[in-house]
Amino acid sequence: MDNTLCSWNIKPFSPSSRLLNTFHGAPHGFEKNLIRPCWSPDSDFVAVGSGDRSVVVWNASTGNIAYKLPGHKGCVNQVDWYGNVLASGASDGHIFLGELNLSEVK
């Protein structure tokens, strides 16, 4: 509910601080839930559906938002990658496919 996504080290016997990175979303609106994150195939980006009807994509190395993709008319419940193509499904009953130019935001 705080519009953040945390990446954790889950390996056994890891250091005392298991938190690797915190990704912050753009806080606006009352629906700040982030739902079902998904790493890109090369692990350079992480995408997540949002309760504010958008998809947020972060650059994993910098922690900056690379894309905030609007368009759905309902909560985005699922995202998945296939190469540079990102698919998102929402409670509005629609699936959006989009090819992202990830080399320009690395």
Helices and strands as residue ranges (DSSP letters): E 4-8, E 19-24, E 34-39, E 45-50, E 55-59, E 65-69, E 76-82, E 85-90, E 95-99, G 102-104
